Amino acid sequence: MNFMKGVMIGSLITAGTMMMYSEGVDNSKKMLVKKGKQIAKKVRNNM
């Protein structure tokens, strides 16, 4: 179960970074980082 959570978190982080580099807009980068941190907090709290 922990392995699957790790894979899921890793894929979300990778997708977020790819989106940040492809768009190149500062506002969207900040928003994606903020959303990523919120998702990471939720996952950590649910473990």
C-alpha positions in Angstrom: 0.0 0.0 0.0 2.8 2.4 0.9 4.5 1.6 -2.4 1.4 2.6 -4.4 1.0 5.8 -2.5 4.7 6.6 -3.3 4.1 5.9 -6.9 1.0 8.1 -7.0 2.7 11.0 -5.2 5.8 10.7 -7.5 3.6 10.7 -10.6 1.7 13.8 -9.4 4.9 15.7 -8.7 6.4 14.7 -12.1 3.2 15.8 -13.9 3.2 19.1 -11.9 6.8 19.9 -12.8 6.2 19.0 -16.5 3.2 21.4 -16.6 5.3 24.2 -14.9 8.1 23.9 -17.5 5.7 23.7 -20.4 3.6 26.7 -19.5 6.3 29.1 -18.4 3.8 31.5 -16.7 4.8 32.7 -13.2 1.3 32.9 -11.8 0.4 29.3 -12.9 3.7 28.1 -11.5 3.0 29.5 -8.1 -0.5 28.1 -8.1 0.7 24.6 -9.1 3.3 24.6 -6.3 0.6 25.7 -3.8 -1.8 23.0 -5.0 1.0 20.4 -4.9 1.8 21.3 -1.3 -1.8 21.1 -0.3 -2.2 17.6 -1.9 1.0 16.5 -0.2 -0.4 17.7 3.2 -3.6 15.8 2.6 -1.8 12.6 1.7 0.5 12.9 4.7 -2.4 13.5 7.1 -4.3 10.5 5.7 -1.4 8.1 6.2 
